[in-house]
Amino acid sequence: MSSLITEDEICHETALVWLEDTTDLDYVRQSLDRLPTRRARPAYHRDGRMVGYALLGSNAKPSRSSGTFRRRVFWLLPHDRDTDANGVYATGAPAEAIDPRTLAPASKGCKTERSEGGPPSSAMQELGITLPL
């Protein structure tokens, strides 16, 4: 879950690769997966679809026990808001959901009013403020 991802765990990221345009996505789910490589496109074994993943620099060390690397993967499930706008996440968002506009290599990203399914408050709109939650 995103709340469990720390800056230390993602400090070796050098880039994020997006497999689709995230402009119209209110949120993406993120997780830290154990993967066999630093840079190759990971296999995807969840329902739904992978929308992106992180690349690691050469200084990233594999796990001593498994030889794998911890890398972020970004994904969506079939019942997420992008596919089912009136479904379970018409408002609110899953715990691991992050606004893709706030993501960057080695940065956890944030939940925002947009990712939570609500419009900015009228006070924020008047001031032109869009703060992460």
C-alpha positions as CSV (number, residue, x, y, z in Angstrom):
1,M,0.0,0.0,0.0
2,S,1.1,3.5,-0.7
3,S,1.1,4.5,3.0
4,L,3.6,1.7,3.6
5,I,6.0,2.8,0.8
6,T,8.9,4.9,2.2
7,E,11.2,7.3,0.4
8,D,14.1,4.9,1.3
9,E,12.5,2.1,-0.5
10,I,12.1,4.0,-3.8
11,C,15.3,6.2,-3.6
12,H,17.0,4.2,-6.4
13,E,14.3,5.0,-9.0
14,T,15.5,6.7,-12.1
15,A,12.4,6.9,-14.2
16,L,8.7,6.0,-14.3
17,V,7.4,4.3,-17.5
18,W,3.8,4.9,-18.3
19,L,2.1,2.3,-20.6
20,E,-0.9,4.6,-21.1
21,D,-1.7,8.3,-20.9
22,T,-2.5,9.1,-17.3
23,T,-4.0,12.6,-18.0
24,D,-7.6,11.5,-17.5
25,L,-6.9,9.0,-14.7
26,D,-8.0,10.4,-11.3
27,Y,-5.8,7.8,-9.6
28,V,-3.6,4.8,-10.1
29,R,-2.9,2.0,-7.6
30,Q,0.7,1.6,-6.6
31,S,2.5,-1.3,-5.0
32,L,6.1,-2.4,-4.3
33,D,6.6,-5.7,-6.1
34,R,9.6,-8.1,-6.0
35,L,10.9,-8.3,-9.5
36,P,13.8,-10.1,-11.1
37,T,15.3,-7.0,-12.9
38,R,16.0,-3.3,-12.3
39,R,14.7,-2.1,-15.6
40,A,12.7,-4.6,-17.7
41,R,8.9,-4.4,-18.1
42,P,7.5,-6.6,-15.3
43,A,5.1,-9.4,-15.9
44,Y,1.6,-8.6,-14.6
45,H,-0.4,-11.1,-12.6
46,R,-3.3,-9.2,-11.2
47,D,-6.8,-8.6,-12.5
48,G,-7.1,-5.4,-14.5
49,R,-4.2,-3.8,-16.1
50,M,-0.7,-2.4,-15.4
51,V,-0.5,1.3,-16.3
52,G,3.2,1.9,-15.4
53,Y,6.3,0.9,-13.5
54,A,9.5,2.2,-12.1
55,L,13.0,1.8,-13.4
56,L,15.9,1.4,-10.9
57,G,19.4,2.7,-11.3
58,S,22.5,0.4,-11.3
59,N,23.2,1.2,-7.6
60,A,20.0,-0.6,-6.5
61,K,20.9,-3.8,-4.7
62,P,18.9,-7.0,-5.0
63,S,17.6,-8.8,-1.9
64,R,20.3,-11.1,-0.4
65,S,17.7,-13.8,0.1
66,S,15.8,-13.8,-3.1
67,G,17.9,-11.9,-5.6
68,T,14.9,-9.7,-6.5
69,F,14.5,-6.0,-6.6
70,R,11.6,-4.0,-5.0
71,R,10.1,-1.8,-7.7
72,R,6.9,0.1,-7.9
73,V,4.1,-1.0,-10.2
74,F,1.1,1.1,-11.1
75,W,-2.2,-0.6,-11.9
76,L,-6.0,-0.4,-12.1
77,L,-8.7,-3.0,-11.5
78,P,-11.8,-3.5,-13.6
79,H,-14.0,-1.9,-10.9
80,D,-11.9,1.3,-10.6
81,R,-13.3,4.7,-11.4
82,D,-11.7,5.0,-14.9
83,T,-13.8,2.0,-16.0
84,D,-16.8,2.1,-13.7
85,A,-17.4,5.8,-13.0
86,N,-20.6,5.1,-10.9
87,G,-19.2,2.0,-9.1
88,V,-17.7,1.4,-5.7
89,Y,-15.1,4.2,-6.2
90,A,-17.4,6.9,-7.6
91,T,-16.2,8.7,-4.5
92,G,-13.3,7.8,-2.4
93,A,-10.5,5.6,-3.6
94,P,-8.6,2.5,-2.6
95,A,-5.9,2.8,0.1
96,E,-3.1,2.4,-2.4
97,A,-4.5,4.9,-4.8
98,I,-2.4,8.0,-5.7
99,D,-3.0,10.9,-8.1
100,P,-0.6,10.1,-11.0
101,R,0.0,13.9,-11.4
102,T,1.9,13.8,-8.1
103,L,4.2,10.9,-9.0
104,A,7.8,11.2,-9.9
105,P,10.9,8.9,-9.6
106,A,11.8,8.5,-5.9
107,S,8.7,10.4,-4.8
108,K,5.7,8.6,-3.2
109,G,3.0,10.7,-4.6
110,C,-0.1,12.0,-2.9
111,K,-3.8,11.5,-2.6
112,T,-5.7,14.6,-3.8
113,E,-9.3,15.7,-3.9
114,R,-9.3,14.5,-7.5
115,S,-8.0,11.1,-6.6
116,E,-10.6,10.8,-3.8
117,G,-13.4,11.4,-6.2
118,G,-14.5,14.8,-5.1
119,P,-14.3,18.2,-6.6
120,P,-12.1,20.8,-4.9
121,S,-13.9,22.7,-2.2
122,S,-15.4,26.1,-3.2
123,A,-12.8,27.9,-1.1
124,M,-9.9,26.0,-2.8
125,Q,-11.5,26.7,-6.2
126,E,-11.7,30.4,-5.5
127,L,-8.1,30.6,-4.4
128,G,-6.9,28.3,-7.3
129,I,-5.4,25.9,-4.8
130,T,-5.0,22.2,-5.4
131,L,-3.3,20.7,-2.3
132,P,-2.5,17.0,-1.8
133,L,-4.6,15.5,0.9
